[in-house]
């Protein structure tokens, strides 16, 4: 009996060793050993296939126009005539006429499209963001003569009185004739107007500090204001509209990609897809938006899933970016940290890091996460937070301005504050600071103006090397401070590592300060021997396994 038991024990141990040894050996790979080969590159510019619809005016589908899209006269001028003809909306004025047609609710972070089929006579047409009584309004109008645009005008009315009326763009003789699309990207505290005839949309106007007189980010405004199709026509003038719509869209570029994770930093793999936060780029700071995207890591099917707004309890919804969002399994909450770039919209605010939290899954549609100060006020960016069970501490890798942005590691007993520096700042410029576990070790990764994606030790921040890429996402003249978003994958994928990053080519035609980059680049990574090791995987529920270590940190 004992001999039989010893023999069985011997084979069990041998089997365990044979199963464990390859995983342990593979687990020793370092990020510097992985060879990354570029698989795809694409810039999403107002990608219609990615739009998340908010509202639309589709004339071919309208029955009962006066109820679906009621009109209101704006003064005692002659009435404007609206009709549906041949699947198009005709807006006519026999005499001078000003009116507005309700087309949807108001979202100050949405993209808006007005597809114009034809223009006759003289007048103006555009979007009006108004209180229900029309006393408070932001208006953006394109004036025209004949079939051509003449100028773009931005006007603000407060309590029925004009506060501002500015021409923000004047067209030259090369202006296109209708048909074309008049496009508006709302950016919370700013906006950019575009005209699209062929090729890329052309910038035809910018407004900063949209919030100075009438702030559309107010929660009460978002809940009650209307978006209206505004016309101001001379006699015998006509506008023909194919469509008007508003949607959450991809903007002019995408950047700052970071994997959503669990509390210990493991990638949140759900439904066979990796989930990312990315900034949907508009123009300068603070004119970006926190997007959420998903991707099947075996292909390049990146999909816009939603946006996240942030509520500090001050009556506004904020469009902060460069967030790290994680699911805390122990607290059953979504948590994270974001950078308060909206401080650039208000001279009385200071940039700082914000701890954010939500019980609702923030990956889909429009989500709002509550935000609280972390007492890290100043020039901090790109923070990545995780719970280190071995150290029994929350750890943060963050870029701080020490004569340039430099990586620093901080730690705390709490996830939402009290972080003290334990290493850094390092000597080189660093951005997109991210912690990732490869094999059995965590590493600190970041981009740099030094034209590399660097790898440093965790948490000591000692230089180890850089990632190897066959075609890096920069040229001799472009910026190189991109994000090093490296993700290990479980078995079953053609590549055990994916790297998603961006370039820093700004969108053409934007005037002044400009951070409107970039295109997206997908890389697959392989070990020198062609294999790789991601992390343990629970085949029963189809996602990465839960941590086995318990936490005594404050939730």
N, C-alpha and C positions, 0 to 999 in steps of 0.2 A: 504493500500500500504506500509506504513512504517513498520507495523508489519510483513508483508510478507518479506520485505527487511531484517529486523533484524533477522528473522528466517533463511533466506538463509545465511546471514553473519555468524550466529552462527554455522551452520553446516559446512560452509567452513573453519572456524577457527578450529573447532573440527577435521575435516578431516586432516587439515594441521598439527595439533599437533600430531595426531595419526600416521601420516607418518613420522614426524620428530623425534619423541621421540626415537624409536628404533635405528635409525642411530646415534643420538646424544649420546645415552647411549653406543652403541657399539664403537663409536669413542673414548671413553675414555680409551680403552685398552692400556697398555704399552707393550713394547717389552719383558719385563721380565715376563709377564703373558702368553706369547705364548709358547705352548709346541711343540717343534720340534721333529719329528720322522723321522729317516733316511729312505729314499725310495730306493736309488740306490748308487752304488759306481763303478767307472770305471776309469782305466788309459788308455789314448789313446797314444799308441806308434807307430808312423808312420802309423796311421790307413789308409789303402788304400781306404776304402770307403769314407773317408773325403777329399781325395786329390782334389785340384783344378788344373787341368792340364795346363801345360805351353807348353810342346812339348813332342814328343815321337818318337822313332824308333821301329816300330812293323814290323819285317821282313815278317810276313805272309800277310801283307797288302801292301807291297812295289811292285810297278810296275814302272820300269824306275829308278833303283837304282842310276845310275850315275847322274841323274838330281835331284831326291829327296834328296839324301844324297851323294853329291860329295866328293871325296877323294883327298888329296894332299900329295905328298911325302915330307918328312921333310929334306931329304938330298939326296945324290947321290947313296944311297944304292939300292939294287934290289927292284923292285916293289912288293907291297903287293897286294894279290888277294882277292877280295870281291865277294861273291856269296850268293844267297838265295837258300837254299835247305831244303825242308821239313818244311817250315815255320820258319826256323832258318837262322841266318846270319853266314856264315863261313868266317873267316879271316885267310888266309894262307900265309906262307912265305917259299919258297923253299930255299932261301938264307937269310942272315941277312937283315932285312928290318924295316924301321921306317916310319910310315905314320899316318895321321889323317883324320877322316871321319866326315864331318859336320853333326851334329844331331839336333841343335837348337840354339836359341838365348841364351844370358847369363843373369842370374839373381843371384846376390850374396846372396840372402835370400831364395833360393829354396832348396828343397830336391831333390837328384838325386839318381837314382837306375840303376844299371847295372846288369841284370840277366844273369849270365854265366851258360851255360849248360854243357860245356866241355872244358878242357884244355889239350893240347898235346905239349910236348917239353918244351923249356925254353923261357922265355920272360917276357913282362910286358904289362898290359892293364889298362886303366883308363880314367879319364876325363882331358880335356885340355880346359882352359878358355883363349881365345886368341884374340888379335886384328886381324882385317881382313888380315893383311899381315903376321901374325904370329910372329912379332918381339917382342911383349910383351905377356907373357904367365904365368899363374899359372897352374901347372900340378900336378895331384895326380894320382900315378900309383901303382898298385899292381903287384909285381913281382911274378913269379911262376916257379916251376919245376915239370914237370909231371902234375898231376891233383891237386896239392896242392899249396896254396899261401906260399910265403917265406917272403916277407916284404912289407911294404907300404912306398913309397917314395914321398916326396913333393919337387917340384923344381920351381924356379922362373927365368924367362928370361926377361930381360929388354933391349930394343933396340938391340935385337939379341945376347946379351951377358948373360951368366949364372950368376945369382946373388946369388943363393942358391940351394943346392941339399942335402937334409937331409933324412935319414931313420928315420921315426917317429914311426915305429913299426916293430918288428921282430917276426914271428910266431915260435912256438915250434913244437915238433913232434905231438902234439894233434890237429894241424890244420886240418880242415875238407877238404875232397875232393870235387871237383865240382860234381854236380851243387850246386851253392849258389848265393846269391845276395851280390854284393859290393855296399855299400850305403854311400852316402856323404851328410851330413847336412851342408849347407853353412850358415854362421852366420854373414854376413857382414864383420866384421873385423877378423873373425876366421872361423874354420871349425872343424868338427869331422867326422871321417871315421868309418864305421861299416861293419862287415861281418855277414850275417844272413844265417844260414843253418836250424836250428830248434830252436824253442822258440824265446826268445828276441834277437834282434840284439846285437852282441858283439862289444864293442869299440876296434878299431884297429888303432887308431891314432888321434892326436889332433894338431892343429896349432893355436897359438895366434898371434896377430898383423900381420894378413895377409896383412894389409894395409901399413906396414912399407916401402916396396919398390915399390909395385904396388897395388894401392887401387882400388878394383873392385866396390866400392860404388860410384864411380864417375858417374855422369849422362851421360857423353859422352861415358864412357865404357859400361854402361848398354844399351845404345842405339845402340852400334855398335859391341861389342865383340861377339864372337861365342863360343858355347860349342861344342867340338869335341871329338869323340871317338878315343883315342890315343893308338896306339900299337907300341911296340918295340920288334920284334920277332927275335930269332935266326933261322938258317936254319932248315927246316923240322918241324916247329912249327905251331900250329893252335889254334885259339880261336873260340868257338861257342857261339853266343849270342842269347838268347831268346827275350830280350827286353831291351831297354834303355828309361828312361823317366825322366822328371823333373816336379815338382809340388810344389805348396804351400801345406804344410802338417802340421800335428799336433805335429811334433817333438817328444821328448821323455817324455814330461810332460807338464801340463798346470797349470797356477797359476794366481794370481792377477786379479780375476774376478770382474768386476764392471759393473753395468747396465748402458747402455746408457740412457740418460734422456732428458727431456725438460729443459729449462733454469731455471725453479723453482724447479728442482730436481725430478719431477714426472717421473716414469719409461716410457721409450719410448716403448709402446706396439703397434706393427704393424703386421698386417696379423695374429693376434692371437698368436704372438710370442714375447717373451722378447729378447732384444738384449744386448749382453755383449761384452766388450773388455776383452781379456785375453792375458797374455803373453805366447807365444809358446816358451817353454824352450829348450835351447841348452846345455849350460855347466855353465860357470861363466858369470858374467857381464863383458863386454857388449854383450854377445852372446845369446840374446833372440830376440823375434820378436813380434810386436803388432798385435795380431790376433783379428778378429771380429767373434763372434758366435751368433747363435740364438737358441731359445728353446721354444717349446710349454710348458708352465709351468704346464700343467696337466699331462705330461709324461716326459720321460728322452730321448729326441731325439735331443740332442745337435748337431748342425751342423756348421762346419767351413764355413763361408761365404766370408771371405776375409782377407786381411792384410792392415795395414796403415803404410806408410813410411812418414818421416818428412823432409821437405826442409827448411834449414836455409838460403838459398841463397848463400852458399859457394861452390856450385858445387857438393856436396855429397847428397845422400839420406840416411837418418838415421833410424836405427831400435830401436827407443826409446820405452819404455814400461811404465806400471803402469799409463796408461792414463785415464782421465775422459773426455768422448766426449758427448756433449749435442747439441740438436737442438734448436737454438734460433729462435723462431717463429717470433719475432718482426723484427729481422734483416734478416730473411730468410737465415740464414747461419748455418753451422755446426761449432761449436767452442769447445774448451776444453783446457786442460792442460796436459802436459806429463813431465816425468822425464828424464833428459838428461844423461842417463847411458852410452851413447857412449863416454862420456868423458874418460872412463877407457881405451879406445883404443888409446888415444893420450896423452902423458905426458904434452903437452902444454895446454890442455883444462881443464876446471873446471866443475864439476857437477852443474846443476842448473835446475830450472823449466822453461818450455817453453809454451807460449800461442800459440795454434794452431788453424787454421781456414781453412775452405774449403767451396766453394759453391756447389761442387759435393757431393752427398751422399756418405760417406766414408765406407758404410757397405759392399760393394760388390767388389769382385775381388781385384785388387791392386789399392789402392788409395794413393794419396800424399797430405798431408796437409802442408800448409806453417807454419813456426814456427818462433816466435820472443821472445826475452828475456823478462822475467817478472821482472828482477832485483832482483831475489831471487837466488843468486849464493851461493852455498854451499851444505851442506848435507840435502837437502829437498827431501821428497819422498811421493808418494801415495796421491797427492792432489786431493780433491773433491771440485768443485766450483758450486755455484748456486746463483740465484738472489732472495733475500728476499724482497718481495714487501712491507711487513709491516715495515721493517727497512729502505727500499729504499737504500739498500746496496748490493753489491756483497760480498758473504761470502765464505771463503775457510777453510776447515778442512784439516790439513796436518801434517805429521810426520816430526819432526825436530830433529836433533841430539843435545840433551842437556845432554851429559853424557849417551847416549843411545837414541833411537828413542822415542820421546814423542809427544803426540797429542797437537796441537795448533790451535786456531781459529783466522783467520785474516779477515779483511774486507777492501773494497775499493769502490770508486765511479765508477770504471771501471772494466770490466771483465778481462782485459788483463794485469793488473799491478797496482802498487800503494798500495799493501796490507800491512796493519799495524796490528800488533798483538793486539787482544782484550781480549783473555783468553788463559790460559795455559802458559808454558807447565805443563802437569799433572805429577804426581809422578811415574806412572807405565809405563813400556815399552808398545809401541803401534804401530801397523802396519796395513796397509790396511784401513786407515781412511776413513769412509764413512758417509754421512749424509742421513738419511731416515725419511720420515714422516709416522708415525703410528697413525691412528685416526686423531686428529686435532693438533698434536704436532710433531715437528721435534726432532730427537735424533742423537747423535754422536755414531757411533759403530766402533769397531776395534778389531783386534786380539792382542795377547800378549804372551810373553814368560811366563807369569804368568798362563798359561793353562786355559784361559777363553776367551770367546768372550764378551767383555765389552760393557756396555751401559752407556753413560754419557749424561748430559743435553746439550741442544743446546740453545744459544751459550756459556753458562757460563762454560761448561766443569766441572760440578759437578758429582761425581759418583752416579749412580742410581742402578746398579746391573749388571747382566750378562744374556746372553741368556741361556735357558734351552734346552739341547739336550740329546736324549736318548743314542746315540752312537757318541761321539765326534770324529773328524778325527785325532786322535793322539793316541800314546801308551805311556807307561812309559818312553821310550827311544827316541822317535822321537821329532822333533821340533814342536812347537805349535803356532808360529807367523803366523797364517793363516788369511784369509780375511773373514769378516762377511758381506756377501752380502745378505741382507734381502730385499725382495720385496713384497709389498702389492699388491693384485690383486682385480679386480672388481668382482661383482657377476657372477655366472655361472661356476666358477672353483671348483673342488672338495676340494681344500684347498685355503683359502684366503691369505696365506702367503707361499712363497717359500724362501728357504735359499740355496744358492749354494756356496760351499767352496771347499778347497783342503787340501791335507796333505803335509808334507815336507820330504818325503822319496826321496833321490837323486837317480839318475839312476846309476846302478852298472857299475864299470869299468872305470869311468872317473877319471883321475889323477889330483891332485891339487885342487885349489879352485873350488867349486862345488855347484851351485844352480840350479839343474836340476829337482827339484820336479814339479808336483806331480799328484796324482790321484784326480778325482773330486767326490764330495759327494753332493747328493741332499736330502734336508729335506723338508717336508711339515709341516706347522705350524698351530695349532688350538688354539682357546681360550679355557679356562677351560670349558665353556658351549657348546663347539663344534661349535660355530659360529665365525664370524670375519667380519671385515670391511676393505676394501681396500681403494678405492678412488672413486670419482664420475666418471661415465663412460658415454660417448656419444654413444648411440647405433646407431645413424645415420651414423657415419663415422667409427665405429668399433675401436676406440682408446680412450685413456683417454682425458678428456675434457681440453680445452685450459684455461689458467689462465684468470681471470676476472680483475685482477689489472693491471693497466698500469705502465710502467716504465719510469722514467726520467733519468735513468743511461746512460752513454755514451756507444754507441754501438761500 
